[in-house]
Each structure stands twice: as structure tokens, then as C-alpha cells.
Amino acid sequence: MKGFTFFVVAVAAIVGLVALSVPAPGHADAAPAPYVTEMPNGYRDWQWVSSAHEAGNLNSLGAVLGNDIAIKAYREGKWPFPDGSIIAALHYRNIPSDENNKVFGKEQSFVPGAPTNIQFMVKDSVKYAATGGWGFGHFQGGKSADAAFMKPCFPCHEKAKATDLVFTRYAP
Amino acid sequence: MKGFTFFVVAVAAIVGLVALSVPAPGHADAAPAPYVTEMPNGYRDWQWVSSAHEAGNLNSLGAVLGNDIAIKAYREGKWPFPDGSIIAALHYRNIPSDENNKVFGKEQSFVPGAPTNIQFMVKDSVKYAATGGWGFGHFQGGKSADAAFMKPCFPCHEKAKATDLVFTRYAP
């Protein structure tokens, strides 16, 4: 019995390892992962595209930054964005600035509070062909969201087809 | 008479030219101008410090960018900012994004509209010694505001003495 138990545990362990390493269901054809699951390097140094405030439940204040390729395309007003473009959306809680408001004498100043998430769009027309050439990523505390969470990204961004699936405009 | 008229016009023209080139009243001691009256070059390429939303009458949405010296000081959390630091505040009307709201199905998305003004703080502890080492600038459509308009900059920013007169914090 001892040998059999070991065998079962070993098989279970191997199945577990294999389960961890194979793509999620639906991508068992070994196609590239359709999501961005690693944070692009150096995004905090990228140039500013625009700011955004989402009211309501999101209550978010943040900025969109772009790598050199994306910024160049933005400035030239050229769509579609070329491969290699990466756009980062840095989101924070939208909170009142007590120290600013004290100076202003009224509740008018809102600033980024705690970071909430960072989202990326990575252009690779081959790798992400199934989602309009863009890979979508969502990170909280540096950790990637799972595929189920990111599934709605593409159908929503697809509504911005006229601007190559990108909602954010370049602020002059 | 003709000669005298020419003389008067010539003198008036010279006085006009001199009036344009001498410092504003109150700085006739040839001290350096206490305000920033020329837009620093390349500010739109600088790195992002943070975003800001001012509600109420200002109804502004914008971003603060910093040149390399300012960004380094921000990231090291080192005050006072060293000479050469320049901080730019780019302001726009805070407007709803109709196209985003159509996708969200509700009025929640606000984005930068028309540019309103750009403000600068330039650190030069000698040139701007009288205003805490910072020169203040305010530009609309690329044109500098006059000295009277910028006079309140310093007394207001002085209230942020604990952070070297700078209100905006670095967003991580």
C-alpha cells in the first residue's frame, strides 16, 4: 500500500505541476497567451499621455503613460499604433487633498491616493492577433489578474475601434 | 517745426523702447526678474509626477511633470529641491468624455479638455532668493502672465514650506 500511496501522491504532484504550466483552458492549442501577465519594465519613466478621472464607483484618478513608440504615434496622430507600442494606465484612489484644501479654504483639490491598479495595452499584431493586435494586462500590487478578469478588456476596447481600441487621447 | 516734431517722435520712440526693455516698476534696481517669463524648453517630454483635479470654479484636470533634476529629487524624497529643478503643472478644462461614457453607460469619465494654462516652478536659489528659491511662471496660450497676476504665487506656495513650497506629491 505504501508504494501505491507514494505513486498516487507523485502522480497528483505531477498533475499539479503540469496544471500550473499549461495554458488556461481554451488555449490548450499552445497559442500564445492572449493577455499581458508580466509588467513591462520602466513604465514609470515613460512620458505622459493624459490624465483621467473616473467618478462613481471607480472613484479613480490617474494617468496614462506611453513608451517611446506609443508617444511617437500619439504625437503623429497615426493609427494603428505600431507593434512595440505600450500604453500604461496608472490608477489611484481619487482622494481630497487636506493640505491643499486648507490653503484654498475649500474642498476643491483632489489628488491620487493609494494605488489601485495598473493596466497595460501592448501592441503585437501577431501575438495578440485575436484581440485586435493588443495584449491587455491588469495588475494589482504587481500581481497579474487572471484570464477571467481580463476577458472583458477586449470587447470593451473594441468599441473604440476608430482609434485603434485606445480610449485615451493625447493631451497637448 | 518739422525738425522739432521729428525730434519729439524720435524721443517718444526711444522712451517706448527703453520702457519695454527695463524691468517692471519696483525692480528698477536691476535685480533679476522674480518671475519665470519664458517657457522652459521640452517640458512636455518630462516625466510624470502626479495628476490633479481641482473642482469648483477652477474645474481643472491636469498633470504635474518634472525635469530630470526634479524627478530625481522627488524619487529620493530629498528636500529642498536642488537648483535646476523645474516643475510644470499642465492644466486643462475638466470635461466629461462622451465617448467613454457611452461605453460605460453612465456619466463617470472625465478627461482633459481645452488647455487652460501651464505653470512652472524653477529652482534657482540665487536668482529667486526673494521667493524661497523658486521662480514662478504662469502661461496662457504660450504668453506669460504679468507680474501682478503672479504676485500671489509665492505667498500661497509659502504655506507648503514643509515640502519646499511644492504642493504636489510624487505618485508611486
Interface residues (C-beta under 8 A of the other chain):
Chain A: R44 D45 W46 Q47 W48 S50 S51 A52 H53 E54 A55 G56 L58 L61 G62 A63 L65 L90 Y92 N94 S97 E99 N100 K102 V103 K106 E107 Q108 S109 F110 V111 P112 P115 C156 K159 A160 F167 T168 R169 A171 P172
Chain B: R44 D45 W46 Q47 W48 S50 S51 A52 H53 E54 A55 G56 N57 L58 L61 G62 A63 L65 L90 Y92 N94 S97 E99 N100 K102 V103 K106 E107 Q108 S109 F110 V111 P112 P115 C156 K159 A160 F167 T168 R169 A171 P172
